Amino acid sequence: MRKNNLEGNIKTSRRSLRTLGSEVLVLVTAAFVYSMAFPGFMIPEGLGFIALFALIPVFAVIRHTSWKHVWWMGFLFGFVFFLFFTYWLKSFHALAIVLIPVIKAFEMMLCFVALKAADSFFKRFGYIVQAIIWIAYAYLSESWFAGFSYGNIAYAFYKYAPFIQIADIAGIWGVGFIAILPQPFLGRYLSDWVSGRSGRFASYILKNIAFVVIYAVLLLSTLIYGFAKVSEWKNKEPDRIWDVVAVQHNHDSWEGGYFTYLHNFNNLRRYTLEALSKTDPDLVIWSETAFIPSVAWHTNYSTEGSGYEVTADLVNQFVSFGENLGVPLLTGNPEGVIADESLPPILEDGSTNRVDYNTVILFDDGHIVETYRKQHLVPFTEYFPYEEELPWLYNLLLANDYNWWLQGDTPVVFESDGVKFSTPICFEDNFGYLSGEFVASGADVIVNMSNDNWSKKVSAELQHAAMGAFRSVETRKATIRGTNSGITCMITPEGTMHDRMEPFAMGWHLYHVPVYTHDSNPDTFYVNHIDLFAHIAVYSSYVLIALGALMKIAAVIRGRGKKD
């Protein structure tokens, strides 16, 4: 008898190992396939339609596996996906290619547990709850300190203009919900079919015909609205055309020092003057931190005798160039300010009494007209607020040459030649709420200033630009991207990229930017209700999971009562 039991346990163990092995293989494969929906090392532009089905086997595994294993499977899927998806982080730092996938893996681990709970608690319509949870996860994963919006399913569809037009109502959350909703539904069937618990697919569809019809109507309405909006905005007359020259100087982000700054300035100056000799623009834009020595610091404070005369001289050259340019210049330039007002700019030990903001300045008439300070800093590389709580990590980051900026707090709206615009800096156009706040504050054009040169990968730059396309749809404002090395382009209000400059090459391009003012084009629903649908998904998830848990507990209590 004992021998038979032992043999049975061994067979069960082997089946369990085979099942786990199969589930791991499915998750790893799904993570790789899902990554191909976005621009990447395999498919430079990405194949967005893959995102419509790549997660079906993931939901099947979540349903099929046990509570004992679902948490580490979530970690595995998140780690593998982001390892493939953000492969270019290795060009930034060896620490980043490990740190970011690990952080995202922990987020996905929590998401898998919540998805498993939804499937367990709601026997009938758990797949709808799972879709809501997926959107809540996507929002929460970009909303905390280490928030990172790359990998959101909606961004896979940046090239499918009719599909993404509902972003002017529901943001990327509406687009993502339409894309994800059928996948847990189909994943449930796939899991039950593999387990032998499900019959014919046609029967499953008929049993859930109400959901199928509602989703079909939702998808059809999305596409009808999308095609109508694409047609409307392609034929809509702008209030004016704003001629902007973007200069791309293709500087290696890791090179610094006076001679590098001078070399970059000479290239920027040369291509700017070349552009002005052939065109008559309303504005010239350079990229994020295109000119490094702080114009504000050297024009406001004397550094004579401090050893900073060479950078002060370079700032003087910049000021002279700007004074004689004949057109406003918009550029990324760090803003140095006094750290301690009670002390002089240069301390007795020769160090500077200075702190810095990552800023954009509008230089005209020989001086800085307006400055925007970056509000949403890049976690770990631009700021880390947990020095006291995590001193070991803080010191590790400092040891790896990371330096911190101060954080701005105002959605500045610039004005030049009657055009009102705002300048999300690099990473900031990843977040819809920021561009929404800029437009709500009066901006009629979005000017993104970026430096992705460090990635050394066109696909990384395109992932970034794809997110920027959604900012134009959400706000119905044109975007002009002024970058160091790509993707420099213009994005029209239906989300289409135009006149992309060659990445990782120096040059310039004149863009005829359509301006749609608030007077003729009122703010979109999204701008008036920023991330409303994401908030609904988050709070609905909390309520539904809590309700499901209470229902589960009540069912267990009733079951025990019947036994007694």
Phi, psi and omega per residue, in radians:
M1 nan -0.784 3.124
R2 -1.092 -0.662 3.123
K3 -1.087 -0.764 3.121
N4 -1.091 -0.734 3.116
N5 -1.101 -0.716 3.139
L6 -1.107 -0.767 3.122
E7 -1.103 -0.676 3.118
G8 -1.129 -0.721 3.121
N9 -1.130 -0.685 3.122
I10 -1.120 -0.765 3.134
K11 -1.099 -0.730 3.125
T12 -1.106 -0.724 3.123
S13 -1.101 -0.721 3.134
R14 -1.128 -0.740 3.110
R15 -1.073 -0.715 -3.131
S16 -1.115 -0.743 3.120
L17 -1.134 -0.710 3.104
R18 -1.108 -0.716 3.131
T19 -1.114 -0.804 3.114
L20 -1.075 -0.734 3.115
G21 -1.069 -0.715 3.117
S22 -1.139 -0.733 -3.132
E23 -1.144 -0.707 3.103
V24 -1.104 -0.771 3.127
L25 -1.063 -0.743 3.127
V26 -1.083 -0.788 -3.106
L27 -1.146 -0.763 -3.140
V28 -1.116 -0.754 3.119
T29 -1.118 -0.759 3.136
A30 -1.099 -0.687 3.122
A31 -1.086 -0.737 3.128
F32 -1.164 -0.798 -3.134
V33 -1.115 -0.754 3.138
Y34 -1.065 -0.660 3.141
S35 -1.107 -0.465 -3.125
M36 -1.313 -0.179 3.060
A37 -1.206 -0.410 -3.105
F38 -1.827 2.828 3.010
P39 -0.966 2.336 -3.071
G40 -2.837 -2.996 -3.063
F41 -1.261 -0.402 3.115
M42 -1.488 -0.800 -3.092
I43 -2.242 1.765 -2.990
P44 -0.925 -0.676 -3.114
E45 -1.643 -0.210 -3.088
G46 1.390 2.749 3.056
L47 -2.096 1.544 -2.990
G48 -0.966 -0.609 -3.068
F49 -1.081 -0.384 3.115
I50 -1.027 -0.558 -3.113
A51 -1.173 -0.207 3.115
L52 -1.358 -0.270 -3.117
F53 -2.428 -0.153 -3.026
A54 -1.090 -0.457 -3.071
L55 -1.635 -0.028 3.114
I56 -1.004 -0.880 3.116
P57 -1.134 -0.443 3.094
V58 -1.148 -0.811 3.101
F59 -1.147 -0.565 3.079
A60 -1.111 -0.749 3.124
V61 -1.132 -0.740 3.133
I62 -1.018 -0.728 3.133
R63 -1.244 -0.647 -3.006
H64 -1.386 -0.603 -3.047
T65 -1.403 3.007 -3.088
S66 -1.648 2.878 3.050
W67 -1.031 -0.533 -3.103
K68 -1.098 -0.537 -3.027
H69 -1.938 -0.279 -2.972
V70 -1.104 -0.560 -3.073
W71 -1.181 -0.802 -3.117
W72 -1.314 -0.394 3.042
M73 -1.209 -0.629 3.045
G74 -1.089 -0.748 3.102
F75 -1.067 -0.779 -3.132
L76 -1.065 -0.850 -3.112
F77 -1.073 -0.814 -3.130
G78 -1.080 -0.737 -3.109
F79 -1.149 -0.821 -3.090
V80 -1.159 -0.747 -3.140
F81 -1.045 -0.866 -3.088
F82 -1.286 -0.399 3.032
L83 -1.143 -0.756 3.085
F84 -1.249 -0.786 -2.989
F85 -1.217 -0.754 -3.107
T86 -1.861 0.667 -3.126
Y87 -0.973 -0.460 -3.086
W88 -1.258 -0.180 3.119
L89 -1.097 -0.379 3.117
K90 -1.107 -0.413 3.087
S91 -1.317 -0.382 3.137
F92 -1.415 -0.944 3.112
H93 -2.945 2.527 3.129
A94 -1.052 -0.533 3.124
L95 -1.205 -0.624 -3.057
A96 -1.174 -0.678 -3.083
I97 -1.200 -0.283 3.038
V98 -1.699 -0.779 -3.027
L99 -1.101 -0.846 -3.071
I100 -1.144 -0.869 3.084
P101 -1.031 -0.606 3.114
V102 -1.169 -0.776 3.113
I103 -1.064 -0.821 -3.128
K104 -1.171 -0.524 3.099
A105 -1.154 -0.707 3.087
F106 -1.108 -0.702 3.088
E107 -1.082 -0.797 -3.125
M108 -1.166 -0.566 3.074
M109 -1.026 -0.814 3.112
L110 -1.147 -0.656 3.126
C111 -1.119 -0.760 3.137
F112 -1.069 -0.698 3.120
V113 -1.100 -0.764 3.120
A114 -1.130 -0.687 3.121
L115 -1.158 -0.667 3.079
K116 -1.124 -0.712 3.115
A117 -1.083 -0.750 3.133
A118 -1.076 -0.739 3.129
D119 -1.155 -0.635 -3.108
S120 -1.338 -0.707 -3.044
F121 -1.354 -0.584 -3.045
F122 -2.035 1.678 -3.065
K123 -1.197 -0.505 -3.022
R124 -1.629 -0.928 -3.054
F125 -2.132 0.630 3.131
G126 -1.057 -0.515 -3.117
Y127 -1.157 -0.533 3.081
I128 -1.213 -0.748 3.096
V129 -1.082 -0.680 3.122
Q130 -1.092 -0.705 3.117
A131 -1.107 -0.703 3.104
I132 -1.121 -0.761 3.129
I133 -1.086 -0.666 -3.139
W134 -1.069 -0.716 3.115
I135 -1.198 -0.695 3.094
A136 -1.073 -0.756 3.093
Y137 -1.027 -0.787 -3.106
A138 -1.054 -0.693 -3.140
Y139 -1.243 -0.834 -3.097
L140 -1.124 -0.577 -3.099
S141 -1.201 -0.311 3.101
E142 -1.881 0.054 -2.991
S143 -1.838 -0.162 -3.139
W144 -1.687 -3.055 -3.055
F145 -0.881 -0.843 -3.087
A146 -1.625 0.455 -3.101
G147 -0.935 2.373 -3.011
F148 -2.550 1.851 -2.986
S149 -1.496 -0.094 3.080
Y150 -1.062 2.464 3.087
G151 1.660 -0.061 3.056
N152 -1.082 2.285 -3.030
I153 -0.975 -0.562 -3.105
A154 -1.057 -0.619 -3.051
Y155 -1.211 -0.245 3.078
A156 -1.147 -0.353 -3.020
F157 -1.776 0.410 -3.063
Y158 -1.034 -0.444 -3.126
K159 -1.583 -0.130 -3.086
Y160 -1.770 1.352 -2.990
A161 -0.938 -0.803 -3.118
P162 -1.081 -0.500 -3.085
F163 -1.328 -0.434 -3.000
I164 -1.807 0.051 -3.053
Q165 -1.192 -0.376 3.113
I166 -1.198 -0.078 3.079
A167 -1.098 -0.394 3.103
D168 -1.278 -0.147 3.063
I169 -1.886 -0.982 -2.990
A170 -1.906 0.085 -3.112
G171 1.158 -2.874 3.123
I172 -1.165 -0.312 -3.094
W173 -1.209 -0.631 3.075
G174 -1.201 -0.739 3.102
V175 -1.086 -0.788 3.142
G176 -1.107 -0.665 -3.127
F177 -1.137 -0.735 3.101
I178 -1.086 -0.678 -3.110
A179 -1.267 -0.609 -3.024
I180 -1.581 -0.480 -2.964
L181 -0.911 -0.811 -3.107
P182 -1.307 -0.238 -2.999
Q183 -1.287 -0.773 3.023
P184 -1.154 -0.513 3.085
F185 -1.101 -0.827 3.125
L186 -1.303 -0.559 3.088
G187 -1.118 -0.638 3.096
R188 -1.083 -0.800 3.128
Y189 -1.104 -0.775 -3.119
L190 -1.038 -0.753 3.133
S191 -1.104 -0.798 -3.130
D192 -1.188 -0.586 3.117
W193 -1.163 -0.770 3.105
V194 -1.091 -0.630 -3.121
S195 -1.434 -0.105 -3.131
G196 1.377 0.279 -3.110
R197 -1.702 -0.056 -3.046
S198 -2.115 2.576 3.126
G199 -1.599 -2.545 -3.102
R200 -1.188 2.603 -3.111
F201 -1.094 -0.644 3.134
A202 -1.062 -0.650 3.122
S203 -1.174 -0.677 3.120
Y204 -1.100 -0.725 3.126
I205 -1.129 -0.795 -3.137
L206 -1.110 -0.635 3.132
K207 -1.148 -0.511 -3.110
N208 -2.022 0.610 -3.023
I209 -1.083 -0.562 3.136
A210 -1.086 -0.783 3.118
F211 -1.117 -0.763 -3.103
V212 -1.065 -0.761 -3.136
V213 -1.156 -0.776 -3.134
I214 -1.086 -0.736 3.135
Y215 -1.168 -0.703 3.124
A216 -1.055 -0.749 3.111
V217 -1.118 -0.731 -3.141
L218 -1.102 -0.782 3.136
L219 -1.161 -0.767 3.140
L220 -1.100 -0.719 3.122
S221 -1.123 -0.682 3.109
T222 -1.064 -0.772 -3.104
L223 -1.256 -0.683 3.100
I224 -1.087 -0.815 3.101
Y225 -1.066 -0.715 -3.108
G226 -1.127 -0.842 3.137
F227 -1.110 -0.660 3.129
A228 -1.138 -0.740 -3.127
K229 -1.217 -0.683 3.094
V230 -1.044 -0.793 3.130
S231 -1.117 -0.743 -3.122
E232 -1.063 -0.838 -3.034
W233 -1.368 -0.438 3.059
K234 -1.265 -0.429 -3.116
N235 -1.850 0.015 -3.088
K236 -1.372 2.293 3.122
E237 -1.399 2.220 3.094
P238 -1.271 2.850 3.104
D239 -1.276 -0.492 3.039
R240 -2.888 2.917 3.039
I241 -1.907 2.288 -3.118
W242 -1.944 2.013 -3.100
D243 -1.522 2.056 -3.062
V244 -2.208 2.256 3.014
V245 -1.680 2.185 3.050
A246 -1.849 2.230 -3.139
V247 -1.872 2.220 -3.120
Q248 -2.008 1.962 -3.001
H249 -1.823 -0.066 2.959
N250 0.923 1.007 3.138
H251 -1.625 2.424 3.046
D252 -1.207 2.064 -3.027
S253 -1.068 -0.426 -3.052
W254 -1.542 -0.135 -3.139
E255 -1.605 2.320 3.135
G256 -2.390 -2.948 -3.135
G257 1.708 2.791 -3.022
Y258 -0.971 -0.828 -3.068
F259 -1.174 -0.555 3.040
T260 -1.175 -0.770 3.125
Y261 -1.057 -0.722 3.128
L262 -1.150 -0.760 3.114
H263 -1.037 -0.789 -3.142
N264 -1.117 -0.765 -3.134
F265 -1.084 -0.706 3.122
N266 -1.102 -0.699 3.104
N267 -1.169 -0.767 3.120
L268 -1.074 -0.766 3.141
R269 -1.122 -0.762 -3.092
R270 -1.089 -0.825 -3.099
Y271 -1.273 -0.518 3.072
T272 -1.150 -0.817 3.139
L273 -1.141 -0.631 3.077
E274 -1.093 -0.749 3.131
A275 -1.112 -0.737 -3.108
L276 -1.220 -0.417 3.103
S277 -1.292 -0.313 -3.076
K278 -2.026 -0.237 -3.095
T279 -2.395 3.009 3.109
D280 -2.297 1.300 -3.039
P281 -1.380 2.880 3.045
D282 -1.541 -0.346 -3.083
L283 -2.775 2.566 2.993
V284 -1.997 2.348 3.108
I285 -2.140 2.401 2.959
W286 -1.914 3.014 -3.000
S287 -1.511 -3.117 3.033
E288 -0.967 2.331 3.137
T289 0.793 0.646 3.125
A290 -1.138 -0.729 3.094
F291 -1.938 2.039 -2.947
I292 -1.466 -0.892 -3.112
P293 -0.983 2.317 -3.009
S294 -1.251 2.025 3.109
V295 -1.147 -0.731 -3.136
A296 -1.081 -0.755 -3.098
W297 -1.119 -0.855 -3.028
H298 -1.340 -0.396 3.095
T299 -1.548 -0.310 -3.132
N300 -1.746 -0.461 -3.044
Y301 -2.265 2.485 3.103
S302 -1.476 2.266 3.101
T303 -2.071 0.424 -3.103
E304 -1.065 2.337 3.125
G305 1.355 0.203 -3.061
S306 -1.808 -0.157 -3.066
G307 1.644 -0.002 -3.140
Y308 -1.774 0.310 -3.083
E309 -1.113 -0.565 -3.087
V310 -1.190 -0.718 3.100
T311 -1.249 -0.576 3.074
A312 -1.098 -0.701 3.110
D313 -1.121 -0.662 3.119
L314 -1.148 -0.670 3.070
V315 -1.110 -0.692 3.095
N316 -1.068 -0.676 3.080
Q317 -1.117 -0.719 3.108
F318 -1.073 -0.809 -3.120
V319 -1.076 -0.764 3.123
S320 -1.094 -0.744 3.117
F321 -1.066 -0.802 -3.120
G322 -1.145 -0.647 3.136
E323 -1.095 -0.602 -3.048
N324 -1.764 0.101 -3.052
L325 -1.252 -0.637 3.136
G326 1.459 0.085 3.136
V327 -2.648 2.522 3.133
P328 -1.070 2.532 -3.134
L329 -2.091 2.205 3.103
L330 -1.942 2.126 -3.087
T331 -2.555 2.645 2.950
G332 -1.265 2.301 -3.130
N333 -2.791 2.109 -3.118
P334 -1.017 2.457 3.096
E335 -1.794 1.949 3.073
G336 -1.588 2.276 3.116
V337 -2.291 2.778 3.127
I338 -1.108 2.269 3.124
A339 -1.386 -0.751 -3.128
D340 -2.192 1.910 -3.046
E341 -1.116 -0.325 -3.121
S342 -1.439 -0.120 -3.094
L343 -2.051 2.763 3.128
P344 -1.291 2.906 -3.141
P345 -1.040 -0.686 3.126
I346 -1.949 2.154 -3.103
L347 -1.449 2.951 -3.063
E348 -1.067 -0.518 -3.134
D349 -1.459 0.061 3.112
G350 1.599 -0.144 3.120
S351 -1.386 2.838 -3.122
T352 -1.654 2.459 3.048
N353 -1.549 1.278 -2.890
R354 -2.523 2.515 2.929
V355 -2.242 2.795 -3.003
D356 -2.253 2.599 2.969
Y357 -1.979 2.573 2.962
N358 -1.456 1.954 -2.960
T359 -2.305 2.880 2.947
V360 -2.047 2.346 3.104
I361 -2.077 2.518 2.980
L362 -1.801 1.982 -3.075
F363 -1.856 2.136 -3.120
D364 -2.720 2.631 3.122
D365 0.963 0.568 3.033
G366 1.430 0.158 3.139
H367 -2.679 2.957 3.082
I368 -1.330 2.052 -3.116
V369 -1.421 -0.716 -3.083
E370 -2.713 2.673 -3.130
T371 -2.337 2.401 3.007
Y372 -2.017 2.236 3.108
R373 -1.749 2.248 -3.099
K374 -0.990 2.258 -3.071
Q375 -1.665 -0.660 -3.093
H376 -1.885 1.640 -3.082
L377 -1.371 2.702 3.128
V378 -1.299 2.143 -3.130
P379 -1.099 2.533 3.113
F380 1.325 -0.685 -3.076
T381 -1.703 -0.506 3.136
E382 -1.949 -0.380 3.029
Y383 -2.839 2.727 3.078
F384 -2.632 1.847 -2.979
P385 -1.495 0.114 -3.018
Y386 -1.967 0.803 3.135
E387 -1.072 -0.738 -3.097
E388 -1.336 -0.690 -3.085
E389 -1.308 -0.658 -3.097
L390 -2.269 1.149 -3.081
P391 -1.071 -0.559 -3.124
W392 -1.140 -0.689 3.132
L393 -1.294 -0.676 3.101
Y394 -1.023 -0.831 -3.131
N395 -1.189 -0.602 3.096
L396 -1.117 -0.723 3.128
L397 -1.152 -0.731 3.108
L398 -1.106 -0.674 3.132
A399 -1.141 -0.381 3.132
N400 -1.717 0.430 3.002
D401 1.214 0.446 3.019
Y402 -1.525 2.399 3.123
N403 -2.225 2.650 -2.988
W404 -1.806 2.509 2.992
W405 -1.769 2.784 2.923
L406 -1.418 2.763 -3.026
Q407 -1.824 2.274 3.048
G408 -1.351 2.943 -3.089
D409 -2.477 0.252 -3.062
T410 -2.262 2.237 3.067
P411 -1.378 1.406 -3.035
V412 -1.145 2.420 3.020
V413 -1.988 2.030 3.083
F414 -1.425 2.827 2.993
E415 -2.472 2.260 3.110
S416 -2.509 2.190 3.137
D417 0.948 0.631 3.089
G418 1.447 -0.051 3.131
V419 -1.714 2.231 3.110
K420 -1.710 2.278 -3.080
F421 -2.605 2.797 3.078
S422 -2.265 2.790 -2.933
T423 -2.244 1.308 2.993
P424 -0.984 2.296 -3.050
I425 -1.658 2.030 3.028
C426 0.861 -1.921 -3.082
F427 -0.908 -0.400 -3.029
E428 -1.164 -0.467 -3.140
D429 -1.373 0.089 2.987
N430 -1.286 -0.308 -2.960
F431 -2.033 2.072 -3.094
G432 -1.080 -0.558 -3.057
Y433 -1.107 -0.595 -3.101
L434 -1.196 -0.860 3.115
S435 -1.110 -0.624 3.069
G436 -1.058 -0.730 3.122
E437 -1.198 -0.653 3.085
F438 -1.053 -0.836 -3.109
V439 -1.186 -0.701 3.092
A440 -1.073 -0.472 3.129
S441 -1.468 -0.098 3.046
G442 2.177 -0.052 -3.113
A443 -1.191 2.409 3.087
D444 -1.900 -0.152 3.072
V445 -2.483 2.532 3.047
I446 -1.822 2.200 3.102
V447 -2.037 1.802 3.135
N448 -1.554 2.247 3.132
M449 -1.941 1.977 -3.001
S450 -2.263 2.736 3.010
N451 -2.447 1.649 3.109
D452 -1.857 0.278 -3.064
N453 -1.000 -0.607 -3.088
W454 -1.015 -0.445 -3.078
S455 -1.188 -0.514 -3.110
K456 1.047 0.271 -3.100
K457 -2.315 2.226 3.101
V458 -1.104 -0.633 -3.116
S459 -1.105 -0.615 3.088
A460 -1.145 -0.730 3.115
E461 -1.154 -0.626 -3.134
L462 -1.265 -0.630 3.033
Q463 -0.985 -0.737 3.137
H464 -1.166 -0.834 -3.125
A465 -1.089 -0.618 -3.138
A466 -1.061 -0.660 3.097
M467 -1.161 -0.659 3.109
G468 -1.079 -0.531 3.119
A469 -1.059 -0.616 -3.138
F470 -1.230 -0.493 3.111
R471 -1.126 -0.616 3.105
S472 -1.206 -0.680 3.129
V473 -1.186 -0.777 -3.109
E474 -1.056 -0.671 -3.048
T475 -1.770 -0.252 -3.026
R476 0.985 0.755 3.048
K477 -2.181 2.526 3.077
A478 -1.223 2.602 3.073
T479 -2.088 2.369 2.969
I480 -2.013 2.204 -3.115
R481 -1.812 2.031 3.065
G482 -1.834 1.896 -3.008
T483 -2.136 2.838 3.086
N484 -1.186 -0.769 -3.025
S485 -2.560 0.174 3.124
G486 2.278 2.709 -0.050
I487 -1.603 1.853 3.045
T488 -1.414 2.156 -3.075
C489 -2.931 3.110 2.982
M490 -2.035 2.469 3.105
I491 -2.117 2.153 -3.131
T492 -1.498 2.899 -2.975
P493 -1.098 -0.204 3.044
E494 -1.626 0.083 3.023
G495 1.609 0.257 -3.110
T496 -1.635 2.294 3.084
M497 -1.440 2.421 -3.135
H498 -2.239 2.507 2.976
D499 0.917 0.982 3.080
R500 -1.213 2.180 3.070
M501 -1.271 2.712 3.121
E502 -1.093 2.188 -3.135
P503 -1.167 2.663 3.079
F504 0.937 0.754 3.073
A505 -2.539 2.587 3.095
M506 -1.462 2.604 3.105
G507 2.859 -2.942 3.112
W508 -2.598 2.825 3.098
H509 -2.631 2.464 3.063
L510 -1.635 2.161 3.122
Y511 -1.934 2.340 3.066
H512 -1.703 1.632 -2.972
V513 -1.521 2.131 3.097
P514 -1.311 2.285 -3.124
V515 -1.904 2.154 3.096
Y516 -2.020 1.926 -3.038
T517 -1.425 2.875 3.114
H518 -1.159 -0.483 -3.113
D519 -1.134 -0.711 -3.103
S520 -1.684 -0.329 -3.112
N521 -2.355 1.618 -3.113
P522 -1.049 2.800 3.141
D523 -1.011 2.545 3.127
T524 -1.268 2.922 3.077
F525 -1.037 -0.685 3.141
Y526 -1.077 -0.792 -3.134
V527 -1.088 -0.663 3.139
N528 -1.338 -0.343 -3.119
H529 -2.418 1.148 -3.002
I530 -1.020 2.166 3.070
D531 1.008 0.482 3.135
L532 -1.005 -0.787 -3.079
F533 -1.197 -0.529 3.058
A534 -1.174 -0.744 3.129
H535 -1.102 -0.710 3.099
I536 -1.066 -0.749 -3.139
A537 -1.102 -0.733 -3.112
V538 -1.114 -0.908 -3.083
Y539 -1.227 -0.579 3.065
S540 -1.118 -0.688 3.118
S541 -1.088 -0.775 3.116
Y542 -1.025 -0.841 -3.085
V543 -1.148 -0.783 -3.078
L544 -1.165 -0.730 3.127
I545 -1.154 -0.738 3.099
A546 -1.100 -0.753 3.128
L547 -1.128 -0.759 3.122
G548 -1.081 -0.703 3.121
A549 -1.121 -0.733 3.115
L550 -1.115 -0.701 3.103
M551 -1.111 -0.692 3.134
K552 -1.139 -0.777 3.124
I553 -1.095 -0.751 3.133
A554 -1.089 -0.677 3.126
A555 -1.137 -0.705 3.113
V556 -1.117 -0.740 3.135
I557 -1.107 -0.739 3.119
R558 -1.106 -0.698 3.132
G559 -1.103 -0.711 3.113
R560 -1.181 -0.622 3.126
G561 -1.116 -0.666 3.132
K562 -1.172 -0.667 3.116
K563 -1.128 -0.700 3.137
D564 -1.178 nan nan
